[in-house]
Amino acid sequence: VKKCSLSGSWVNDLGSNMTIGAVNGDGNFEGSYHTAVSASPNEIKVSPLQGSMQRGTNQKGQPTFGFTVNWSFSDSITVFTGQCFVDNDGKEVLKTMWLLRSRVESINNDWKATRAGRNTFIRTG
Ligand SMILES: O=C(CCCC[C@@H]1SC[C@@H]2NC(=O)N[C@@H]21)NCCc1cc([N+](=O)[O-])ccc1O
């Protein structure tokens, strides 16, 4: 199967954009994330991401990965995890699930502090 690389620019089903840099020898990478949506009252700003992808030798070119977005405009953080697939037209698709953890004032509100969801990313440009 054609290799699926994370490096480059992506857009997801919400219209959020992300750019991922080179993946280093340890499988780690950095990048930036510009979310199209937010539950924060603050103005949305580009936020840094860092993550890792699996590059096992038996990997058939469709690696699993995870990354964390440390929101620069809101006291919250999101972890994404997923896999990079090459679809039938040879296009690369990232299928992910995420957990968004918001800061809450009291442990009594901890129950409502984590949102979960899915996002699909395709390459831009
Ligand atoms: O909104 C954010 C940051 C942007 C998250 C974008 C998500 S990440 C998954 C998904 N995929 C994607 O591309 N964009 C979305 N943080 C929560 C803010 C917040 C809200 C409340 N509140 O509403 O009560 C309380 C406390 C809080 O800190």
PDBQT file of the ligand as one rigid body, heavy atoms in Angstrom, charges set to zero:
ROOT
HETATM    1  O1  LIG A 201     -12.922  25.351  22.686  1.00  0.00    +0.000 OA
HETATM    2  C1  LIG A 201     -11.844  25.096  23.176  1.00  0.00    +0.000 C 
HETATM    3  C2  LIG A 201     -10.588  25.132  22.341  1.00  0.00    +0.000 C 
HETATM    4  C3  LIG A 201     -10.813  24.717  20.892  1.00  0.00    +0.000 C 
HETATM    5  C4  LIG A 201     -11.275  23.264  20.779  1.00  0.00    +0.000 C 
HETATM    6  C5  LIG A 201     -11.569  22.885  19.342  1.00  0.00    +0.000 C 
HETATM    7  C6  LIG A 201     -12.021  21.432  19.234  1.00  0.00    +0.000 C 
HETATM    8  S1  LIG A 201     -10.734  20.251  19.442  1.00  0.00    +0.000 SA
HETATM    9  C7  LIG A 201     -11.750  18.958  18.799  1.00  0.00    +0.000 C 
HETATM   10  C8  LIG A 201     -12.552  19.554  17.639  1.00  0.00    +0.000 C 
HETATM   11  N1  LIG A 201     -11.821  19.463  16.384  1.00  0.00    +0.000 N 
HETATM   12  C9  LIG A 201     -11.481  20.675  15.926  1.00  0.00    +0.000 C 
HETATM   13  O2  LIG A 201     -10.861  20.875  14.845  1.00  0.00    +0.000 OA
HETATM   14  N2  LIG A 201     -11.912  21.651  16.748  1.00  0.00    +0.000 N 
HETATM   15  C10 LIG A 201     -12.660  21.105  17.870  1.00  0.00    +0.000 C 
HETATM   16  N3  LIG A 201     -11.678  24.754  24.474  1.00  0.00    +0.000 N 
HETATM   17  C11 LIG A 201     -12.825  24.681  25.417  1.00  0.00    +0.000 C 
HETATM   18  C12 LIG A 201     -12.988  26.053  25.985  1.00  0.00    +0.000 C 
HETATM   19  C13 LIG A 201     -13.851  26.000  27.208  1.00  0.00    +0.000 A 
HETATM   20  C14 LIG A 201     -15.220  25.986  27.097  1.00  0.00    +0.000 A 
HETATM   21  C15 LIG A 201     -15.986  25.937  28.260  1.00  0.00    +0.000 A 
HETATM   22  N4  LIG A 201     -17.439  25.938  28.138  1.00  0.00    +0.000 N 
HETATM   23  O3  LIG A 201     -17.932  25.989  27.001  1.00  0.00    +0.000 OA
HETATM   24  O4  LIG A 201     -18.097  25.880  29.186  1.00  0.00    +0.000 OA
HETATM   25  C16 LIG A 201     -15.395  25.912  29.505  1.00  0.00    +0.000 A 
HETATM   26  C17 LIG A 201     -14.011  25.923  29.595  1.00  0.00    +0.000 A 
HETATM   27  C18 LIG A 201     -13.227  25.961  28.438  1.00  0.00    +0.000 A 
HETATM   28  O5  LIG A 201     -11.874  25.941  28.493  1.00  0.00    +0.000 OA
ENDROOT
TORSDOF 0
